[in-house]
Amino acid sequence: MFAVICIPDFALQAVLRHESFISTRLQLGDPRAITAQNRFNGFDGEETVETVSLPTANANTRLKPGANKRASLPVALLDSVLANSSKAVVLECTETAKAAGVCAGLSAPQAMARCPDLVLKTRSAPAEQGATDILLQTAYAFSPHIENTAPGVCTIDLRGLNFHYSDRGNEARFKRGTRSAGCGVENQRSLTSAAAEENIGDELQWSFGFCKDATKWSPSPWGEGKQALLVEWAGKIIAALRQLDFIAQFGIAATPNLAFLAARTARPLLVIEHTGDFFASLSIEALEPAPELLGILKRWGIHTAGEFFALGKDAIAERLGAAALELFERASTQTIRPLNIAVPADTFEEQMDFDVEIETIEPLLFVLRRFIEQLTTRISLNYRVVAELQLGLMLSSGASHERLFKIPAPTANVETLFRMLHTHLENLHTEAPIVSLRLGARPARAGHQQFGLFESALHDPNNFHETLARLAALLGAERVGTPIVEATHRPDSFRMEMAQFDEARTSGLPESLRAATGGRDVRAPGLCLRRFRPPFHADVELRDGRPAFVSTLKFTSPVVRSRGPWCASGHWWDSRRWLRQEWDVEMRDGAVFRLFNGNGDWLLEGIYD
Amino acid sequence: MPPLNVIQLRQLLREKFPGLRTRADELPAKTRDGWTAGLPQLDARLGGGFAKSAITEVIAARGCGSALLLVHLLRHAAATNQFMALVDGQDSFDAAAVEQSALSRLLWIRCSNADEAMKAIDLVLRDGNLPLVLLDLALNPEAQLRKIPAPTWYRFQRIVEESAAVFIVFTPRAMISPAQARVTLRSRFDLGALERTQDELLRELEFQVTDARRIAADEPLRKSA
């Protein structure tokens, strides 16, 4: 058993997916209006659903109920090489454009003549590469045996996937068994995991409903149970791709080639159980014969694949030659070609080049939210979460701004990730406008934290680090954090480090602090000092070598009592040399200050309190 | 005719909404969890410790031992495995006075004035991750403290109510009306205190505690004064 995922008009869908990051939503004015884009037209039977923008033949974009707009965009995709010349030809186009008379092969002026409202787009290699990554990563989430068959086509080997019913009613599960070579360990995944249910659970009903209708020409020799499982499984993949703005067609058959033919004719799912029935209805053009061969077959009155195969292999080879024999073999149910197993890239990245230079934060945040939604969806499909975000901004001056965000508690929560970027961008001032945006995500397994009865832990580390970022933006990074006292005798020597409240760093308190006294260090001497930062100047009058009168800008007072001097020095061997003479002085009002004389200048260092 | 003062407004509200409590002293006594400070003389007066989900105001003049109390609270929180935040209104905290193991549980926010401190404490309280939050305004000049709008403290009270945090504010004078309790440091230390241990000094700390009902009752008097 093999399955093929086919994305029709792949290049066009890849380009339109990128366009949807800005154009569709900007037109709507509400970035959250669309929750699941590019729904299939009419599958759910909701005739009242209002639609805008038709990216592909079968697709449209569904708005939230109540949006009373209906529009469609005729879009054609041009070859990027000749895009700027009149010789550029249409490669693919939407159904709306086709309805207006546009078809592949027309030049751009010809297409515009037939459809004045036609929107011309240029083929984009990065967009297609990104789309290929998405397709493979999505397929890999469902099976380890996948093949990157062609652009927009992915073949999945279903052998080794044990479909079974779970104990919980009719909940469908599939199991990646020990027979799955290359898997390493037995790995069981449930399609009905929380993520899958949350993301695409509502699509299943639609998928079932359609497939019952679609498979009417192959009435279930496998039994209703397994067929239903297959349909549900395929529906999840289609729904997952739809979340990523791709319209996919899905075919399941006994051989890879047959599954490919099924996928190309599926709307959107076709399970071939009886090949005879399938070929009897399959047009001969679907086999893509050479034009000469097709002409011969048409003249012979052969219009379907079933009629072609009825000629017999030997007769075809004898009368039509090697090309026809290759065509026959391609659709054979006896030959199973080995798959060229592909491993999808482990990088998750979205990138966009802006047509207009970005000077304010709002458009940037708008696109970033979409990026995060897409990235988290892709990563969640692989049962992982985001551990790092890599933000890249290309400026019009040629410079770039790169920033790595380490997620304290890896998560797939869009709001949490978005807030991190938002906080950073709020305080970012670039020297030039932004022309390109890139956001990468590094996936990781979700961490689990066990809260202890007697150990405290941060309940929301991500929120805490978000707060730290806001505090750093407010006050400066050097004024927020955990103090680390330097190993020196120089007073008030410390450095600030970013607060990292994990148990590994904070455990292991000395026994003196855990004493029954409640943690008090009974050996610590005297009152504590409240420091003046920086110390301020004082005029000190000495009597018998001791401070007798102190005058500052804030107060003037005679010294009632004093202690000292305490001399200290350090770093006498280098340029950081320091030398001081400290005094503790009590003023007439009872306040006790610390004075010191450094390099002949008297400074008030703090008040004891 | 619109109410001319707060008394008329309360009367109007009582007439419109019978049963409405318009004064803090009419509120039913709430039983709150407490966080023990590790000082028996203070915990006893506070009825078990500093109230969680509420503001406690510690009023301390110069030389009363407020820095000593603050350092003790940091050590005590660290000894009980708590994380804490200190919003330092005048950047006066002496980090060298506390052991590094306790400092590793401290988020120290060094502000240069009361305005910065209020913005910072707003963020820290909204975060809700830290069980002990200290705001030190003891050294801030009176001119800065006067600029803090009174409703700000009510807003903080609403935020703290939603969490289980202990929120302690060190001030030079009474200024937080919605405080659950007001602790006034009555002790006075002179130069000789520098020659004694902190444990001895902590035992000598004298506290006067005023609860919320008393604070509410005193408030009109203080305003008129």
Interface residues (C-beta under 8 A of the other chain):
Chain A: F454 E455 S456 L458 H459 D460 P461 N463 F464 E466 T467 L468 R470 L471 L474 L475 R479 V480 G481 T482 P483 I484 V485 P491 D492 S493 F494 M496 A499 F501 R505 T506 G508 L509 P510 S512 L513 R514 A515 T517 G518 G519 R520 D521 V522 R523 A524 P525 G526 L527 C528 L529 R530 R531 F532 R533 V560 R561 S562 R563 D584 V585 E586 G590 A591 V592 G606 I607 Y608 D609
Chain B: G38 A60 R62 G63 C64 G65 S66 A67 L68 L70 V71 H72 R75 H76 A78 A79 T80 N81 Q82 F83 Q90 D91 S92 F93 D94 A95 A96 A97 E99 Q100 S101 A102 L103 S104 R105 L106 L107 W108 I109 R110 C111 E116 K119 A120 L123 V124 R126 D127 G128 N129 L130 P131 A138 L139 R188 F189 D190 L191 A193 L194 E195 R196 T197 Q198 D199 L201 L202
